[in-house]
Amino acid sequence: MSLHFNLLTLFPEMFPGSLGSSLAGRALERGDWSYRCTDIREYGEGVHKSVDDTPYGGGAGMVMKADVLEKALLASKDEGARRIYLSPRGKVLNQAFVKELSAAPALTLLCGRYEGVDQRFLEAHDFEEISIGDYVLSGGEPAALILMDSCIRLLPGVMGNVDTADNESFGAGADGLLEYPHYTRPSMWVDAQGIEHSVPEILQSGNHAKIDEWRKAQSLEITRMRRPDLLQKD
Ligand SMILES: C[S@@+](CC[C@H](N)C(=O)[O-])C[C@H]1O[C@@H](n2cnc3c(N)ncnc32)[C@H](O)[C@@H]1O
């Protein structure tokens, strides 16, 4: 099972970016995932290869043109791909949604720039809008990289330990809660000011039932303190 990303962007040089390193980079080399960029600029109009125009109704900024975007999309040959426009107006990405997206064979990711894209293009070609959070970026490329990273790490074989995704924050094994705190050697760490910090004793006890219990309690407490909204979901 592999996942293909079909990227529509004005900045193809931004890919694979950080995804060419580490876990995702090795997975790319193995063929667990692949990507192809279509440079929207190539389908621009006139000598300046213009891709945008002023908004109907007035207002600041420029809007990416439907005809240019359509030519780029059709040239990308994205048959069978789920079409996504990265947009602050979209459904906000979360781990359950990432899991669903990572099961698709291919995702077309449209990276917006300027004020956004002509609405008619999105509707005519069945794009769903996905946001990576309630803040505004200058372009869709960093949002696409984040969405891609979150999907790639869930592909079979990409993470060494198959339990990892389920047990970390928002995972099924963690009941959708935030993760418990981690510690590693040494068991007593003395910081630069000479203050001693020990690892909680229970984690050194070897009693796995008690350790699980402690971790669950920590998860619940951290979630209650930091993200009480996660506890209110059914
Ligand atoms: C400057 S933003 C446009 C913001 C738009 N005028 C608005 O107010 O909703 C340019 C592009 O960045 C991308 N973008 C910005 N914030 C985003 C977010 N939170 N999630 C996903 N994409 C985002 C989108 O592709 C968008 O078309």
The ligand as an SDF file (V2000), in Angstrom:
LIG
                    3D

 27 29  0  0  0  0  0  0  0  0999 V2000
   -3.0130   34.3350    2.7290 C   0  0  0  0  0  0  0  0  0  0  0  0
   -3.8260   32.7980    2.6420 S   0  0  0  0  0  0  0  0  0  0  0  0
   -5.4480   33.2820    2.1560 C   0  0  0  0  0  0  0  0  0  0  0  0
   -6.3480   33.5080    3.3110 C   0  0  0  0  0  0  0  0  0  0  0  0
   -7.7850   33.8310    2.8970 C   0  0  0  0  0  0  0  0  0  0  0  0
   -7.8570   35.1260    2.2860 N   0  0  0  0  0  0  0  0  0  0  0  0
   -8.7070   33.7850    4.1130 C   0  0  0  0  0  0  0  0  0  0  0  0
   -8.8180   34.7930    4.8030 O   0  0  0  0  0  0  0  0  0  0  0  0
   -9.2840   32.7180    4.3910 O   0  0  0  0  0  0  0  0  0  0  0  0
   -3.1380   32.0820    1.2040 C   0  0  0  0  0  0  0  0  0  0  0  0
   -3.2300   30.5670    1.1270 C   0  0  0  0  0  0  0  0  0  0  0  0
   -2.5720   29.9810    2.2330 O   0  0  0  0  0  0  0  0  0  0  0  0
   -3.1560   28.7200    2.5330 C   0  0  0  0  0  0  0  0  0  0  0  0
   -3.4810   28.7040    3.9800 N   0  0  0  0  0  0  0  0  0  0  0  0
   -3.4090   29.7540    4.8260 C   0  0  0  0  0  0  0  0  0  0  0  0
   -3.7440   29.3960    6.0690 N   0  0  0  0  0  0  0  0  0  0  0  0
   -4.0450   28.0930    6.0460 C   0  0  0  0  0  0  0  0  0  0  0  0
   -4.4810   27.1500    7.0170 C   0  0  0  0  0  0  0  0  0  0  0  0
   -4.6910   27.4990    8.2910 N   0  0  0  0  0  0  0  0  0  0  0  0
   -4.6850   25.8760    6.6350 N   0  0  0  0  0  0  0  0  0  0  0  0
   -4.4850   25.4960    5.3450 C   0  0  0  0  0  0  0  0  0  0  0  0
   -4.0840   26.3540    4.3700 N   0  0  0  0  0  0  0  0  0  0  0  0
   -3.8630   27.6290    4.7020 C   0  0  0  0  0  0  0  0  0  0  0  0
   -4.3750   28.5640    1.6290 C   0  0  0  0  0  0  0  0  0  0  0  0
   -4.0420   27.7040    0.5600 O   0  0  0  0  0  0  0  0  0  0  0  0
   -4.6300   29.9870    1.1470 C   0  0  0  0  0  0  0  0  0  0  0  0
   -5.2280   30.0140   -0.1270 O   0  0  0  0  0  0  0  0  0  0  0  0
  1  2  1  0
  2  3  1  0
  2 10  1  0
  3  4  1  0
  4  5  1  0
  5  6  1  0
  5  7  1  0
  7  8  2  0
  7  9  1  0
 10 11  1  0
 11 12  1  0
 11 26  1  0
 12 13  1  0
 13 14  1  0
 13 24  1  0
 14 15  1  0
 14 23  1  0
 15 16  2  0
 16 17  1  0
 17 18  1  0
 17 23  2  0
 18 19  1  0
 18 20  2  0
 20 21  1  0
 21 22  2  0
 22 23  1  0
 24 25  1  0
 24 26  1  0
 26 27  1  0
M  CHG  2   2   1   9  -1
M  END
$$$$
